[in-house]
Amino acid sequence: MAEGYDKAGSPVEEGADITGNKGPLSVVIVGGGIAGISAARHLIKNGIRQVKILEAMNRLGGRIHTVNGDAGKIDFGAQYIHGGEDNSLYQIAVKHDLIDRSSTPTKGSVASTFYGNEFYKENGSRIPKKIVKEVNEFLESVHKECNGIDNNTNYHESMGNCFERRFEEYLGSRDNTLEDVDTRKGLFDWRMRWEMHDNGCRSLFDVASPARYQNYTGNYFTEIKNGFQSVFSMLLKDVPCACVRTETPVTRINWENIRICNDENREDSKICMVETKHGEYFYCDYVIVTVPLGYLQLNIDTLFQPPLPSGKKAAILRSGFGNLVKVFLTWTKPFWEKSFEGIQFIWTSDEDIFDTQPASTLTKKNGDPWYRDFDGFHVLEDNSCTLLGWIGGEGGCLSERLTEGEILETCYLLLKKFAADMDIPKPCKIQRTQWQSQEYIRGCYSYVSIYNEPNDFQELIKPLPSKQNPVVLFAGEAMSYYHYSTTHGAYESGIDAANLVLQNVTQINRI
């Protein structure tokens, strides 16, 4: 009988686990986020019991991470379900009564989402909502244009170039005063910042346009009762605890010629070897890799043995994976009225706006201070004393180098300067995310880059060594063609990878 080898070089029979006990067909899943959990539960529901999830961190969920705030739950990671009835996660949330329909208004677009916010200039003046609506409705049409589907999958320009070109056409079609131009340019700058964090990129000039992302119909910003972790927990109930190992980083996946067995019960049986940081070896028939794209990019030369094919490696490295930082500011009691929805920052000048300089003066490559990448702050539906601010791009990356105290002081100065007509006390607490600094995450989510080539997606999802002979498979939000950057894209990709395993098992009659 053909055999593999354990850590000490001793023979290990085909189908054996690390204890030497011969077992049935087995699958190792690298990563315990929503893609890994959805793959595991789908395999288990379809008769494959030998499933092992190896998660590097001390918790499951990956970029789904709900934590306790002083005034309620807050989501460090995934926060919204995008879309309604067509979205599989939305259906699960509805089934388990995790959506409060009465408190969730319809928010079908970016523009309509922020109409209730107050848009302030740095001099403390409010921008009339009529102008905010007009500019954002135009930019919403540009947003749809930039996210349209190109049937030839050729990316003609960056999203940044598309927005700039269309906005210049918009300004040229109007008879504006100088003040109107400055205001509209400020609103355009705000929208570019919002698009930057929505795409999870360092710059909109890195994002391809037209991209291939498709929205589901329905509410684009559906929040979940008790945080997004409650949806994840529902999925996790179908996965036995014995299938899961946390704090088990995988350092190497050996996917070729570990062993090919041909006995009376199994034809052409393949075995992979998965090695962990702790020196453990897991032998299995299939591996499903669900690690974030950012982690994959940084560890691409060491994680796989033999190395990935050159085409697949190039596609991974060309794909976009950026960063997004959330900043939660909490007060002992809200300083805002019930009708208040948020404060958005509109910059109309490059001049220094502070009399008292912030504690940190880190600057971006263009010389702007890091905090210029903040969009603003808005209320949370289920957290009565906390405002959430978003900062993406280069400023978001720089913020991860600062202390929470430095960020709190800067945010307080920004709020006081922009919303000068409001009596805003100093926040009593700050919580923020640092996804780029997280060793096993390295950022927020993927996007289609201007450097991507037409066949890159097919290379991303291609199993090793081939689709006809899948040994190592790939899942995660970056492996979703239309729904990359979303939890439902990750969820669906996990099921897709599991189905490839099941199809292959059926074809070789191994169940």
Stockholm file with secondary structure:
# STOCKHOLM 1.0

chainA/1-511         MAEGYDKAGSPVEEGADITGNKGPLSVVIVGGGIAGISAARHLIKNGIRQVKILEAMNRLGGRIHTVNGDAGKIDFGAQYIHGGEDNSLYQIAVKHDLIDRSSTPTKGSVASTFYGNEFYKENGSRIPKKIVKEVNEFLESVHKECNGIDNNTNYHESMGNCFERRFEEYLGSRDNTLEDVDTRKGLFDWRMRWEMHDNGCRSLFDVASPARYQNYTGNYFTEIKNGFQSVFSMLLKDVPCACVRTETPVTRINWENIRICNDENREDSKICMVETKHGEYFYCDYVIVTVPLGYLQLNIDTLFQPPLPSGKKAAILRSGFGNLVKVFLTWTKPFWEKSFEGIQFIWTSDEDIFDTQPASTLTKKNGDPWYRDFDGFHVLEDNSCTLLGWIGGEGGCLSERLTEGEILETCYLLLKKFAADMDIPKPCKIQRTQWQSQEYIRGCYSYVSIYNEPNDFQELIKPLPSKQNPVVLFAGEAMSYYHYSTTHGAYESGIDAANLVLQNVTQINRI
#=GR chainA/1-511 SS CCEEECTTSCEEETTBCTTSCBCSCEEEEECCBHHHHHHHHHHHHTTCCEEEEECSSSSSBTTCCEEEETTEEEESSCCEECSSTTCHHHHHHHHTTCCCGGGCCCCCSHHHHTTTSEEEETTSCBCCHHHHHHHHHHHHHHHHHHTSCCTTCCCCEEHHHHHHHHHHHHHHTSCCCHHHHHHHHHHHHHHHHHHHHHHTCSCGGGBEESCCCCCCSSCSCEECTTCTHHHHHHHHTTSCGGGEECSCCEEEEEEEEEEEECCSSCSSEEEEEEEETTSCEEEESEEEECCCHHHHHHTTTTSEESCCCHHHHHHHHHSEECCEEEEEEECSSCCSCTTCCEEEEECCCCSCCCSSCCSCCCBCTTSCBGGGGEEEEEEETTEEEEEEEEEEHHHHHHHTTSCHHHHHHHHHHHHHHHTTTSCCCCCSEEEECCTTTCTTTCSSCEECBTTCCTTHHHHHHCCEECSSSEEEEECSGGGCTTTTTSHHHHHHHHHHHHHHHHHHHHHTTCC
#=GC SS_cons         CCEEECTTSCEEETTBCTTSCBCSCEEEEECCBHHHHHHHHHHHHTTCCEEEEECSSSSSBTTCCEEEETTEEEESSCCEECSSTTCHHHHHHHHTTCCCGGGCCCCCSHHHHTTTSEEEETTSCBCCHHHHHHHHHHHHHHHHHHTSCCTTCCCCEEHHHHHHHHHHHHHHTSCCCHHHHHHHHHHHHHHHHHHHHHHTCSCGGGBEESCCCCCCSSCSCEECTTCTHHHHHHHHTTSCGGGEECSCCEEEEEEEEEEEECCSSCSSEEEEEEEETTSCEEEESEEEECCCHHHHHHTTTTSEESCCCHHHHHHHHHSEECCEEEEEEECSSCCSCTTCCEEEEECCCCSCCCSSCCSCCCBCTTSCBGGGGEEEEEEETTEEEEEEEEEEHHHHHHHTTSCHHHHHHHHHHHHHHHTTTSCCCCCSEEEECCTTTCTTTCSSCEECBTTCCTTHHHHHHCCEECSSSEEEEECSGGGCTTTTTSHHHHHHHHHHHHHHHHHHHHHTTCC
//
